[in-house]
Amino acid sequence: MILLILAAPVLSAQGANAEDTLSVSGKAVVFFGPSQVEYLAMNDAQKHAIDEELYDFYHNRGEVSPFLASNDIQEISTAGLKIQVQLEDNQSITYYRKDFDRVVGLILTDGRQEPLILLGAIAVPDLKAEFEDYFGINPP
């Protein structure tokens, strides 16, 4: 039951139709994971296999949210199947969530350089280090 409550923010950002394409531009971190419908359609063994990773992923996302906000980086959550990143040179890169070999992950984009894909539940200090490196943030 805790898992579904923690997953709610991802679901609320997606809207009613999981087929929608999320379009992202500028400085952003996109957290992606399964929709509630996808999770509920899994059998017990599949749920058991990913429950700990889902819990850690959503918990860690909450822990890094203030860091992202304080550095003017959008935090976006989605369960959508397609994520389209718009770059300043009018280039568009589309990612299909189900093409990744992990059920959860992040896409970092600053709108200029190639996006960085991070898969799985990553520890908070490691996430912050990835954000600092990718976005050129000087640690305090």
Residue pairs with C-beta under 8 A, 6 or more apart in sequence:
2 55
3 39
3 51
3 54
3 55
4 36
4 39
6 54
6 55
6 58
6 59
7 33
7 34
7 36
7 39
7 54
7 58
9 58
9 77
10 31
10 32
10 33
10 35
10 58
10 77
10 78
10 79
11 35
11 36
11 79
13 76
13 77
13 78
14 20
14 22
14 35
14 77
14 78
14 79
14 80
18 35
18 37
18 38
18 79
18 80
18 81
19 80
19 81
20 80
20 82
21 80
21 81
21 82
21 83
21 84
21 94
22 30
22 76
22 78
22 80
22 82
22 83
22 84
23 84
23 86
24 30
24 74
24 76
24 83
24 84
24 85
24 86
24 107
24 109
25 85
25 86
25 87
25 109
25 111
26 74
26 109
26 110
26 111
27 72
27 73
27 74
27 109
27 110
27 111
27 135
28 73
28 74
28 75
28 76
28 108
28 109
29 68
29 73
29 74
29 75
29 76
29 106
29 107
29 108
29 109
29 131
30 76
30 77
30 78
30 83
30 106
30 107
30 109
31 57
31 61
31 75
31 76
31 77
31 78
31 104
31 105
31 106
32 77
32 78
32 79
32 80
32 83
32 97
32 104
32 105
32 106
32 107
33 54
33 57
33 58
33 77
33 79
33 103
33 104
33 105
34 54
34 79
34 103
34 104
35 79
36 79
38 79
39 47
39 54
42 50
50 103
53 102
53 103
53 104
53 120
53 121
54 103
54 104
54 121
56 121
57 104
57 120
57 121
60 121
60 122
60 123
60 124
60 127
61 75
61 77
63 124
64 124
64 127
64 128
64 131
65 75
67 128
67 131
68 74
68 75
68 131
69 75
71 131
71 135
71 137
73 131
73 135
78 97
79 97
80 97
81 96
81 97
81 98
82 94
82 95
82 96
82 97
83 94
83 95
83 97
83 107
84 92
84 93
84 94
84 95
85 92
85 93
85 94
85 95
85 107
85 109
85 115
86 92
86 111
87 93
87 109
87 111
87 112
88 111
88 112
93 114
93 115
95 107
95 115
95 117
100 117
100 119
101 119
102 119
102 120
104 119
104 120
104 121
105 117
105 118
105 119
105 120
106 117
106 118
106 122
106 127
107 115
107 116
107 117
107 118
108 115
108 116
108 117
108 118
108 130
108 131
108 134
108 135
109 115
109 116
110 134
110 135
116 130
116 134
118 127
118 130
122 130
128 139
131 137
132 138
132 139
